[in-house]
């Protein structure tokens, strides 16, 4: 690969990684071509990207795009998975499902919102509710606030009436 081609590849990768919410580094040693192609299709269905690039080029792209703390993980055969979607749980579930099928495939580490995390955190990310579920929960909470406020305001006159009625019973 010539220097110009390497620079083009690093710039292309840097542009893609700038908007990435989740980045996963993995060791693909022991995975044959058919399995790699199947994994690539699964990742594409999850609105993610799968690339195998030389470690030195990945290091340059990661540093240019603001990812810190991942350099020690870039040794040996490395594949990168990333997504620019706001819901990283979809990609993490896809990678974990493949990991269960092929134990020789391993996750070296990951970054979520540019912060490096341990590889064990991928399981935690996959267990997060989807973005749509979180938004619906938020809407439910926001809708319940005015209802509770009105109920508490209505309780004041009701308690006043009950107190007056209790006083009348005591006086009578």
C-alpha positions as CSV (number, residue, x, y, z in Angstrom):
1,X,0.0,0.0,0.0
2,X,1.5,3.3,-1.0
3,X,1.7,6.4,1.3
4,X,-1.1,8.3,-0.5
5,X,-3.4,5.4,-0.3
6,X,-2.7,5.0,3.4
7,X,-3.3,8.7,4.0
8,X,-6.6,8.4,2.1
9,X,-7.6,5.4,4.2
10,X,-6.7,7.1,7.5
11,X,-8.7,10.2,6.5
12,X,-11.7,8.1,5.5
13,X,-11.6,6.1,8.7
14,X,-11.1,9.3,10.8
15,X,-14.2,10.9,9.2
16,X,-16.3,7.8,9.9
17,X,-15.0,7.5,13.5
18,X,-15.8,11.1,14.4
19,X,-19.5,10.4,14.6
20,X,-19.1,7.0,16.2
21,X,-21.0,6.3,19.4
22,X,-19.6,2.7,19.9
23,X,-16.3,1.3,18.7
24,X,-15.3,-2.3,19.4
25,X,-11.8,-3.8,18.8
26,X,-11.7,-7.6,18.3
27,X,-9.3,-10.4,17.6
28,X,-10.5,-12.3,14.5
29,X,-7.8,-15.0,14.6
30,X,-9.3,-18.4,13.9
31,X,-12.3,-17.1,12.0
32,X,-12.5,-18.3,8.3
33,X,-13.5,-16.1,5.4
34,X,-17.1,-17.4,5.2
35,X,-17.6,-16.6,8.9
36,X,-16.1,-13.2,8.4
37,X,-18.5,-12.5,5.6
38,X,-21.4,-13.7,7.6
39,X,-20.3,-11.4,10.5
40,X,-20.0,-8.5,8.1
41,X,-23.6,-9.0,6.9
42,X,-24.9,-9.3,10.5
43,X,-23.1,-6.1,11.5
44,X,-24.5,-4.3,8.4
45,X,-28.0,-5.4,9.4
46,X,-27.3,-3.8,12.8
47,X,-26.5,-0.5,11.1
48,X,-22.8,-1.0,11.9
49,X,-19.5,-1.1,10.1
50,X,-16.9,-3.8,10.1
51,X,-13.3,-3.2,8.9
52,X,-10.0,-4.9,9.0
53,X,-7.2,-2.3,8.8
54,X,-3.5,-2.3,9.7
55,X,-3.0,-1.5,13.4
56,X,-0.8,1.5,12.6
57,X,-3.5,3.0,10.4
58,X,-6.1,2.4,13.1
59,X,-4.0,4.1,15.7
60,X,-3.6,7.2,13.5
61,X,-7.4,7.3,12.8
62,X,-8.3,6.8,16.4
63,X,-6.0,9.6,17.6
64,X,-7.3,12.0,14.9
65,X,-10.9,11.3,15.8
66,X,-10.5,11.7,19.6
67,X,-10.4,8.1,20.9
68,X,-7.9,7.7,23.7
69,X,-6.6,4.7,25.7
70,X,-7.1,2.1,22.9
71,X,-3.5,2.0,21.6
72,X,-2.3,-0.8,23.9
73,X,-5.1,-3.0,22.4
74,X,-3.8,-2.7,18.9
75,X,-1.6,-5.6,18.6
76,X,-2.0,-8.8,16.5
77,X,-4.9,-9.2,14.1
78,X,-7.5,-6.5,14.8
79,X,-10.9,-5.9,13.4
80,X,-13.0,-2.8,14.3
81,X,-16.7,-2.5,14.6
82,X,-18.4,0.8,14.9
83,X,-21.7,2.5,14.6
84,X,-22.9,6.0,14.2
85,X,-26.4,5.1,15.5
86,X,-27.6,6.6,18.8
87,X,-28.5,3.1,20.0
88,X,-25.3,1.1,20.6
89,X,-27.1,-1.8,22.1
90,X,-28.1,-3.2,18.6
91,X,-24.5,-3.6,17.5
92,X,-23.3,-4.9,20.8
93,X,-26.0,-7.6,20.8
94,X,-24.9,-8.6,17.3
95,X,-21.3,-8.9,18.3
96,X,-22.2,-10.9,21.5
97,X,-24.4,-13.3,19.6
98,X,-21.5,-14.0,17.2
99,X,-19.1,-14.4,20.2
100,X,-21.4,-17.1,21.7
101,X,-21.3,-19.0,18.4
102,X,-17.5,-18.7,17.8
103,X,-15.6,-18.6,21.1
104,X,-12.3,-18.2,19.3
105,X,-13.5,-14.7,18.3
106,X,-12.7,-12.3,21.1
107,X,-13.3,-8.7,22.0
108,X,-10.1,-6.8,22.9
109,X,-11.8,-3.7,24.1
110,X,-14.3,-1.0,23.3
111,X,-15.0,2.7,23.5
112,X,-18.4,4.3,24.1
113,X,-18.7,8.0,23.4
114,X,-14.9,8.2,22.9
115,X,-14.2,6.8,26.4
116,X,-12.2,3.5,26.5
117,X,-14.0,0.7,28.4
118,X,-13.1,-2.9,29.3
119,X,-14.3,-5.6,27.0
120,X,-16.6,-7.0,29.7
121,X,-18.7,-3.8,29.4
122,X,-20.0,-4.9,26.0
123,X,-22.4,-7.2,27.7
124,X,-23.7,-4.3,29.9
125,X,-24.2,-2.2,26.8
126,X,-26.1,-4.9,25.1
127,X,-28.5,-5.1,28.1
128,X,-29.4,-1.4,27.9
129,X,-32.9,-0.7,26.7
130,X,-33.2,0.5,23.1
131,X,-33.4,4.2,22.4
132,X,-37.1,3.9,21.6
133,X,-37.8,2.2,24.9
134,X,-35.9,4.9,26.8
135,X,-37.8,7.6,25.0
136,X,-41.2,6.0,25.8
137,X,-40.2,5.6,29.4
138,X,-39.3,9.3,29.5
139,X,-42.6,10.3,27.9
140,X,-44.5,8.2,30.5
141,X,-42.7,9.9,33.4
142,X,-43.3,13.4,31.9
143,X,-47.0,12.6,31.4
144,X,-47.4,11.4,34.9
145,X,-46.0,14.6,36.5
146,X,-49.0,16.9,35.6
147,X,-51.4,14.2,36.6
148,X,-49.9,13.8,40.0
149,X,-49.7,17.6,40.4
150,X,-53.4,18.0,39.7
151,X,-54.3,15.1,42.0
152,X,-52.4,16.8,44.9
153,X,-54.1,20.1,44.2
154,X,-57.5,18.4,44.2
155,X,-56.7,16.8,47.6
156,X,-56.4,20.1,49.4
157,X,-60.1,21.1,49.0
158,X,-61.2,17.5,49.6
159,X,-59.3,17.4,52.9
160,X,-60.7,20.8,53.9
161,X,-64.3,19.6,53.3
162,X,-63.6,16.3,55.3
163,X,-62.1,18.3,58.1
164,X,-65.1,20.6,58.4
165,X,-67.4,17.6,58.3
166,X,-65.5,16.0,61.1
167,X,-65.6,19.2,63.2
168,X,-69.4,19.4,62.7
169,X,-69.7,15.8,63.9
170,X,-67.6,16.6,67.0
171,X,-69.7,19.7,67.8
172,X,-73.0,17.9,67.3
